[in-house]
Amino acid sequence: MRYYEDYEVGTVDLHGSCEVTREEIIEFASRYDPQDFHLDDEAAAKGPFGKLTASGWMTAGLTMRLMVESWKKTGFVGKGGAGMDELRWTRPVYPGDVLSVRQTLLSKRRSASRPEIGFVRVFIETLDAESKVVMSMISNAMIGTRDPGGTD
């Protein structure tokens, strides 16, 4: 198990990888972001990216999936999220792209009112196969503590 006490500011964690398929892009867009450049090759060719691209919201969902799958393997003791800041989609994601996630711990503090929880601020980058950032955000998360009476 990985508790609040097991994390140090500056720690970098890598979280899996997945290939983005054309079918997934269209399925997601059909349900949640039905813009033409996410749905139709011909329309996408005339659009801002020149070809079919994944919705940024799909990229965010895939990022979360990769992190949770990794956390389940490492025993991360997550207690929920407290929001995201500075969400940026910096490059389009195309069918066939392989994405991975890099997470850097920016800061941490123990809750004063709930000693069984620690708060962490994490910079999350979603990378393509060339390690170029396609999305970034800052996550404010809660992690269980091993020792509720401990100090930082």
C-alpha positions in Angstrom: 0.0 0.0 0.0 1.1 3.6 -0.7 0.0 6.1 1.8 0.5 9.9 2.1 3.7 9.4 4.1 5.2 7.4 1.2 5.2 10.3 -1.2 7.9 13.0 -1.4 7.6 16.3 -3.2 9.3 16.0 -6.6 8.5 12.3 -7.0 7.7 11.4 -10.6 5.4 8.4 -11.3 4.7 7.0 -14.8 1.4 5.4 -15.5 1.0 2.8 -18.3 0.1 3.4 -21.9 -2.8 2.9 -24.3 -3.4 3.2 -28.1 -6.2 5.5 -29.2 -8.3 3.9 -31.9 -10.4 5.6 -34.6 -13.4 3.6 -33.3 -13.0 4.8 -29.8 -12.7 8.4 -30.9 -15.9 8.3 -32.9 -17.8 6.4 -30.2 -16.7 8.9 -27.5 -17.5 11.9 -29.7 -20.9 10.5 -30.7 -21.9 10.4 -27.0 -20.1 13.3 -25.4 -18.5 15.7 -27.9 -20.2 15.5 -31.3 -18.1 18.0 -33.1 -17.6 17.1 -36.8 -13.8 16.9 -36.5 -14.2 14.1 -33.9 -16.8 12.2 -35.9 -16.2 12.3 -39.6 -12.9 11.9 -41.7 -14.1 14.2 -44.5 -15.3 17.0 -42.2 -12.1 16.6 -40.1 -9.9 17.0 -43.2 -11.5 20.5 -43.6 -11.3 21.2 -39.9 -8.6 22.8 -37.7 -6.4 19.7 -37.3 -6.6 18.3 -40.9 -7.8 14.9 -39.8 -9.9 13.1 -37.3 -8.8 13.9 -33.7 -9.8 12.7 -30.2 -11.9 15.0 -28.0 -9.8 16.6 -25.3 -12.4 15.2 -22.8 -11.6 11.7 -24.1 -7.9 12.4 -23.6 -8.7 13.4 -20.0 -10.7 10.2 -19.5 -7.9 8.0 -20.9 -5.5 9.8 -18.6 -7.6 9.0 -15.6 -8.0 5.4 -16.6 -4.2 5.0 -17.0 -3.6 6.5 -13.5 -6.3 4.4 -11.8 -5.0 1.2 -13.4 -1.5 2.0 -12.1 -2.8 2.9 -8.7 -4.6 -0.4 -8.3 -1.3 -2.2 -9.0 0.7 -0.1 -6.5 -1.9 0.0 -3.7 -2.4 3.8 -3.8 -4.7 4.8 -1.0 -6.8 7.4 -2.8 -9.6 9.2 -0.9 -11.0 11.3 -3.8 -10.3 14.4 -5.7 -10.7 18.1 -4.8 -10.6 19.5 -8.4 -8.3 20.2 -11.3 -6.5 23.4 -12.2 -4.9 24.6 -15.4 -6.2 22.0 -17.8 -4.5 22.4 -21.2 -4.8 20.5 -24.4 -1.5 21.3 -26.1 -1.5 18.9 -29.1 -4.1 17.0 -31.0 -4.5 13.2 -30.4 -5.0 11.2 -33.6 -6.0 7.6 -34.2 -3.1 5.3 -33.6 -1.4 7.6 -31.1 -0.1 5.8 -28.0 -0.6 7.8 -24.8 1.1 7.5 -21.4 1.0 9.6 -18.2 3.7 11.3 -16.1 2.8 12.6 -12.7 5.0 14.9 -10.6 4.2 15.7 -6.9 4.3 19.4 -6.5 3.3 19.8 -2.8 1.6 18.0 0.1 0.1 18.8 3.4 -1.7 16.9 6.1 -5.3 17.8 6.8 -5.7 19.7 10.0 -9.3 18.7 10.6 -9.2 15.2 9.2 -5.8 13.6 10.2 -6.6 10.4 8.2 -6.3 12.4 5.0 -3.4 14.2 3.3 -3.8 16.7 0.4 -1.4 16.5 -2.6 -1.0 18.8 -5.6 0.2 16.9 -8.6 1.2 18.0 -12.1 -0.1 15.5 -14.7 1.2 15.3 -18.2 -0.3 13.1 -20.9 2.4 12.2 -23.4 2.3 10.8 -26.9 4.8 8.1 -28.1 7.4 10.8 -28.8 7.1 12.0 -25.2 5.4 15.3 -26.4 2.8 16.6 -24.0 -0.7 16.4 -25.5 -2.5 17.4 -22.3 -1.5 18.8 -18.9 -3.3 19.7 -15.7 -2.8 20.1 -11.9 -4.8 17.7 -9.7 -5.7 18.4 -6.1 -6.2 15.0 -4.5 -6.7 13.4 -1.2 -4.6 10.4 0.0 -5.1 8.2 3.1 -2.5 8.5 5.8 -0.8 5.5 7.4 -0.5 7.3 10.8 -3.3 9.8 11.5 -1.3 11.1 14.5 1.8 11.7 12.4 3.4 14.9 11.3 5.1 15.9 8.0 
